[in-house]
Amino acid sequence: MTATNALAQKVAEDFVRAWTSKDVEKALSLLADDVVCEAPTGTFEGVEGYRRFLERFANSLIGATVIDVLSNDTNAATVYAVDTPILKDFRGIDYLTVENGEITRVISVFDLLPMAKARGDIQH
């Protein structure tokens, strides 16, 4: 493992563990000011834009498991499962770009269908 690989791994690990434990401020502190997040619900720019994406979700968690964190020199993938009041074992992946010790890009991958079904938006 190279030094930059270790840094991407550590930043990603710190990030996913922070937000899955509802420490949104710590998670946000690991982002570059101009971070861009692409998610199934839209694109969010800057730390405050990402806050709007993350805060409500993270604070709703009743449980979370970090399944794995995989990395190379500049990218890392965090794989997780979370429990919310309306859905158990909701799985997702965040693909992170880490530059100079900060997350500059987040691609969040998760399926909206289970959440929509649990909320009753879509009939089974």
Number of C-alpha atoms within 10 A of each C-alpha: 10 9 9 18 17 15 23 29 25 15 20 29 19 14 22 23 19 18 21 22 16 22 16 18 12 14 23 21 13 20 23 18 15 15 21 21 22 17 15 11 10 8 15 18 17 16 19 14 15 20 18 12 18 16 17 12 14 21 15 14 19 15 16 22 16 16 12 12 19 15 23 17 17 18 21 25 23 22 18 20 16 19 16 17 10 14 16 17 13 17 18 16 18 22 21 25 23 27 17 11 17 19 27 19 22 24 17 19 15 16 12 11 11 17 17 14 14 15 12 10 10 11 8 7
